[in-house]
Every structure is written in structure tokens, then in C-alpha cells.
Amino acid sequence: MEETPRSVGEASTTNFVAARPSAKTDDAVTMRGCGFANLALVGIDKEELRGRLAMPEYLRIAMRDCIKRKDSTEISDHLLLPGGAAADMAPHAPMVVFINPKSGGRHGPVLKERLQQLMTEEQVFDLTEVKPHEFVRYGLGCLDTLAAKGDECARECREKIRIMVAGGDGTVGWVLGCLGELHKDGKSHIPPVGVIPLGTGNDLSRSFSWGGSFPFAWRSAMKRTLHRATLGSIARLDSWKIVVSMPSGEVVDPPYSLKPTIEETALDQALDADGDVPPKAKSYEGVFYNYFSIGMDAQVAYGFHHLRNEKPYLAQGPVTNKIIYSSYSCTQGWFCTPCVNNPALRGLRNIMKIHIKKANCSEWEEIHVPKRFI
């Protein structure tokens, strides 16, 4: 596991999370939320809000076309304005929203419709239809292409655009990870990310004051949340790159945040591991934010991840999901596995080792596993 140091933003009233470059490395940055208790005091005009968020129609259609064709290098002439568009055509806070229909008790279609009413149809993306990396590569790429052609409105939108994610921690991390790819291309304007908490735990959302759950009065809360997102300040967020190697060749079905590497990963022979370390192993890599679980906590989350995919009718809302999590907690974990037959294997410190390599450092450092995990 490789550690990449990040600077963490100071607390403020409303914060977005965005991946932005610092002097030494890539930073993930968030928008900090105001909390839903304060949102109730704000009266927002629907049409005024739409005017602050909605990009010009020609830009929305051009982005949608590029994403559909998976090509942002060529844009059809009929989608362009002669001579481009002036910067003053850009909205105050251009925004797109990603929504995970599996979150929020699977009320995705209803929430998506509400968001489209408040913004525009083309600026709301269902993650089962458009993946974050497709938007990053082709949607933002479309704005870059138009800006290079002298379209000042496209340039302004590209520099100001913000992203809201309606989902849980895993969905937010997925979007942030895809935005982080912009660093590899040397992009300077990386959109900040805010959260509409639809997950079960919503730890990342809590950490940046977007709330621990979405209110039952979600129709009005959605409007107020988008309004606050237009005003949110920027805060930095710790992010880590992780490589999970499987020396024995196991094949797993990881969450969105981890993807199989194209080729087997070479293992560092300097690692202090028991037994022989093969030169290469099948691996999964990704970026995680705020926290990364191991042990029983991870096993419970992994079990819920697969249950929701295999039996979606069981995961109908946050309350139901928390009950399922509780039941998994009682049946999963090393204390309920065959390890109990061999006391020497009980506890994480007896069955695994964790090493980190800090940025700009060639040496691996073993992380001590606390005794409470024994």
C-alpha cells in the first residue's frame, strides 16, 4: 500500500471535495457541507437555482454526444455556435450530478427525475448508464476541445464546473478516483465534489458536514442542497493509492474503487513476509479516501456489497441496510471463521501484515496491528 500525503482543508461552513494538484503531489479536495439543520432556513427559487446551475443547451448536447460516441476530439459542426460563445453565457455555478440508483433505498429513478427538474436532463448522470471515467474523459474533454477552439463559455464552464454525488461513501470514492486521473494528463482545473448522502454509513459525508443521512423531506432538501453546493468552499482530503496483491492467485469481485491491473504486479522482494514471495502476482489497485477497512469491518461491507447485487429487494432503505449490516456483524469476521479452530490464527496480526511506502521514499514500513485485533 503506497501512502500519498495530502493537505487537509480547514473546517468551514460549506466545503467541496476536489482532486487538485499541490506542489509535490495530487490532492483530493472536497466541498464542506452546511448540515441539513441549517438548510431548512433557506428559501430558494427553483427557476433562479436552475439559472445558476444549467449550462447552455449547445454545451449540454455536445457533452452528451461526446460521451455517447466516446470521442471528444471531434465535435459535430451542427452542435457548435458560430464563432463560439462569450464567457458571460456561462452560469454562475455549472454543475453535474452523479446518482447511484442502488443507494437511498433504490429510489434512484425518483431522485433522478427531481434533479433533472432542478437542473437539466443532460447534467444528471445515472451511474448505471454513464460511468464517472466516461464523463471525465469525454464530457470534460468536450469542454476542453471547445475551449481550445476559442469558445469562452466552454472555457468558463470547464473552470467553474462542480460535481455532486448522490450515493454512499463507495460511490463518492469512485467518482473522486476517476477525477484523480486528470492529474496524469496535467490538467489544472479538477472539479470539486460534494455529497448528497444516500448510503448507509455516509462517513465521508459526515466528515465534510453534508450530513449523515438524507432527510425524509427530500424534495425540498434536494433544492436546498444544490443551492448550498453553489456556495461551498474548497477543502482538501487525504487520499491513498492502494495495491492489493494476491500471491496465491485468488480472483475476487472488488468494489468500484478497486480495479484489476492489466498485468501482474511485481512484488517487492524486500518486504518482510513469511515464506517465499513470488516475483509477480495478480493485483487490484485503486484510490481510497477518508478510510479503508480491513478485517471484520471490511468483511461485513464486502458481504453487504454482494448481497445488494444478488438480492436487491432486501436493501430497500438506510434502516433496512443497517439491520443487514448488524446481522452480518454477528456472522462475519475472523472470530466466526475456521480460524477459531486454531487459536494461533485468531487476530489480524497473526494472519496478515501491512506495509506502507511513503511518497518519495524507497523503503517499506510495516504497520503495527494493535492488540485489540488479536
SVG drawing of the C-alpha trace seen along z (x, -y; Angstrom):
<svg xmlns="http://www.w3.org/2000/svg" viewBox="-41 -38 56 64">
<polyline fill="none" stroke="black" stroke-width="0.4" points="0.0,0.0 1.5,-3.3 0.9,-6.4 0.5,-9.7 0.5,-12.7 -2.3,-15.2 -3.1,-18.5 -6.4,-18.6 -8.5,-21.7 -9.5,-23.7 -13.1,-23.5 -15.5,-26.0 -19.3,-26.3 -19.6,-24.6 -17.0,-22.5 -16.5,-20.7 -14.1,-17.8 -11.9,-18.0 -8.7,-16.5 -6.3,-19.3 -2.5,-19.4 -0.2,-20.7 3.5,-21.4 4.5,-17.8 1.6,-15.6 -2.0,-15.2 -4.6,-16.5 -8.1,-15.4 -10.3,-18.3 -13.9,-18.4 -16.7,-20.8 -17.8,-21.1 -21.5,-21.0 -23.5,-23.1 -25.6,-20.3 -29.3,-19.8 -30.5,-21.5 -29.3,-24.9 -30.6,-24.2 -34.2,-24.5 -33.7,-28.2 -33.0,-28.9 -35.8,-29.8 -34.7,-29.0 -36.5,-30.0 -36.5,-27.0 -36.0,-29.0 -33.3,-31.1 -31.4,-28.0 -31.8,-26.4 -30.3,-29.6 -27.3,-29.3 -26.7,-25.6 -27.8,-25.0 -25.2,-25.2 -26.2,-26.5 -28.1,-23.9 -25.5,-23.6 -22.8,-22.6 -25.1,-20.1 -25.9,-18.4 -22.3,-18.5 -21.1,-16.8 -23.8,-14.2 -22.9,-13.5 -19.2,-13.1 -19.9,-10.7 -22.3,-8.6 -19.7,-8.4 -16.8,-8.0 -14.9,-10.6 -14.2,-14.2 -11.7,-15.1 -14.2,-15.8 -17.5,-17.7 -20.2,-17.9 -20.5,-21.3 -24.2,-21.5 -23.6,-21.4 -21.3,-24.4 -22.2,-28.1 -20.6,-30.1 -17.5,-31.8 -18.0,-30.1 -19.8,-31.7 -19.0,-34.5 -17.9,-33.8 -21.0,-35.7 -23.2,-32.9 -21.8,-30.5 -23.9,-30.0 -22.6,-31.2 -22.1,-27.6 -22.2,-25.0 -22.8,-21.6 -23.4,-17.9 -24.8,-15.2 -24.0,-11.5 -26.6,-9.4 -26.3,-5.7 -29.7,-4.1 -28.6,-1.4 -28.3,-3.9 -31.1,-5.6 -33.3,-2.5 -33.1,-2.2 -35.3,-5.3 -32.8,-6.4 -35.4,-7.0 -37.5,-9.3 -34.4,-11.2 -33.0,-11.4 -36.3,-12.9 -36.3,-15.6 -32.7,-16.5 -33.5,-16.9 -36.3,-19.2 -34.0,-21.4 -31.1,-21.3 -31.4,-19.8 -31.7,-16.3 -28.2,-16.3 -26.5,-17.3 -27.8,-14.4 -26.0,-11.1 -27.2,-7.7 -24.1,-5.7 -25.6,-2.5 -25.7,-4.3 -22.7,-6.7 -19.6,-5.8 -17.5,-8.6 -14.4,-7.9 -16.6,-8.3 -17.7,-11.7 -14.2,-12.7 -12.7,-11.6 -15.4,-12.6 -17.6,-15.1 -14.9,-17.3 -12.8,-16.5 -15.6,-18.0 -15.4,-21.3 -11.6,-21.3 -11.9,-20.8 -14.4,-23.6 -12.3,-25.9 -9.3,-25.2 -11.4,-26.3 -11.9,-29.7 -15.3,-29.1 -15.1,-31.2 -18.3,-29.9 -17.0,-26.3 -13.7,-27.5 -15.6,-29.3 -17.8,-26.2 -14.8,-23.9 -13.0,-26.1 -16.1,-26.5 -17.8,-23.1 -18.6,-21.3 -19.8,-17.8 -22.4,-16.4 -22.6,-12.7 -25.9,-11.2 -24.8,-8.0 -22.8,-6.4 -19.1,-6.5 -18.2,-4.0 -19.9,-6.0 -18.2,-9.2 -14.8,-7.5 -15.4,-6.0 -16.0,-9.5 -13.1,-11.0 -10.8,-8.3 -11.8,-8.9 -11.3,-12.6 -7.8,-11.9 -6.9,-10.6 -6.9,-14.2 -3.6,-14.6 -1.9,-12.2 -2.9,-14.4 -1.6,-17.5 -5.0,-19.2 -5.1,-22.2 -8.9,-22.5 -10.1,-19.5 -13.8,-19.7 -14.5,-19.7 -17.0,-17.2 -19.9,-17.5 -22.2,-14.8 -25.9,-14.0 -25.7,-11.3 -27.8,-8.3 -25.6,-5.5 -25.8,-3.5 -22.9,-4.9 -22.1,-8.1 -18.8,-8.6 -17.3,-10.8 -20.4,-12.9 -20.4,-13.4 -16.8,-14.3 -17.4,-17.2 -20.7,-18.3 -23.1,-17.2 -25.0,-15.1 -25.2,-11.5 -28.4,-10.8 -30.7,-12.4 -34.0,-13.9 -37.3,-12.3 -38.5,-15.6 -36.1,-15.0 -37.8,-17.1 -37.2,-20.4 -33.9,-19.2 -32.6,-18.4 -33.2,-22.0 -31.5,-23.5 -28.6,-21.1 -27.9,-22.1 -28.1,-25.8 -25.6,-25.3 -23.3,-23.4 -23.1,-26.5 -21.6,-28.4 -19.4,-25.7 -15.8,-26.4 -12.9,-24.0 -11.3,-21.7 -8.5,-19.2 -9.0,-15.5 -6.5,-12.7 -6.3,-10.2 -4.2,-7.0 -3.2,-4.7 -3.6,-1.1 -2.4,2.1 -3.9,5.4 -1.8,8.3 -2.9,11.9 0.2,14.1 -1.8,17.3 -3.7,16.2 -7.2,15.7 -9.8,13.9 -12.2,11.6 -15.1,9.3 -13.9,6.0 -16.0,2.8 -15.8,0.0 -12.8,-1.6 -10.5,1.3 -9.8,2.4 -7.7,5.4 -4.4,4.4 -3.8,5.0 -0.7,7.0 0.5,8.9 2.3,6.6 5.9,7.2 6.2,7.8 8.9,6.0 11.2,8.8 12.4,6.5 9.0,6.9 9.3,8.7 7.0,11.6 6.9,15.1 7.9,17.7 8.8,17.1 7.4,14.1 6.6,14.8 8.1,12.3 4.7,11.2 1.1,11.6 -2.5,10.8 -3.3,7.4 -6.1,4.8 -5.4,1.1 -7.3,-2.0 -7.6,-5.1 -9.4,-5.4 -10.4,-8.4 -11.0,-9.1 -10.8,-5.4 -10.0,-1.9 -11.3,1.0 -9.6,4.4 -10.6,7.4 -14.2,7.9 -15.4,4.4 -14.2,5.0 -15.7,8.5 -19.1,7.2 -19.0,4.4 -17.9,6.9 -20.7,9.2 -23.3,6.4 -21.9,5.3 -22.6,8.7 -26.0,9.2 -27.2,5.9 -26.2,7.0 -27.6,10.5 -30.8,9.7 -31.6,6.1 -35.1,6.5 -33.5,6.9 -31.8,3.5 -34.7,1.1 -33.5,-1.8 -31.0,-3.0 -32.8,-1.5 -33.1,1.9 -29.5,1.7 -28.3,1.0 -30.2,4.1 -28.5,6.2 -25.1,4.7 -25.8,5.7 -26.7,9.2 -23.5,9.5 -21.5,8.2 -22.8,11.2 -22.0,13.8 -18.8,12.5 -15.3,11.9 -12.3,13.9 -13.9,15.0 -16.7,16.8 -14.4,18.4 -12.4,21.7 -9.7,19.7 -11.4,20.4 -10.2,24.0 -6.7,22.8 -6.2,20.1 -2.8,19.2 -4.6,17.8 -7.1,15.6 -6.5,11.9 -5.3,9.9 -1.8,9.6 -1.4,13.4 -2.7,13.8 -1.6,10.7 1.0,7.9 0.5,4.4 3.3,2.3 3.2,-1.3 5.6,-3.2 5.5,-6.9 5.7,-9.3 9.3,-9.9 10.6,-7.0 12.0,-3.7 11.6,-1.8 8.6,0.1 7.5,-0.4 5.5,2.3 2.3,1.0 1.9,2.4 -1.5,4.1 -3.0,3.1 -3.6,5.8 -7.3,5.2 -7.3,7.1 -5.9,10.2"/>
</svg>
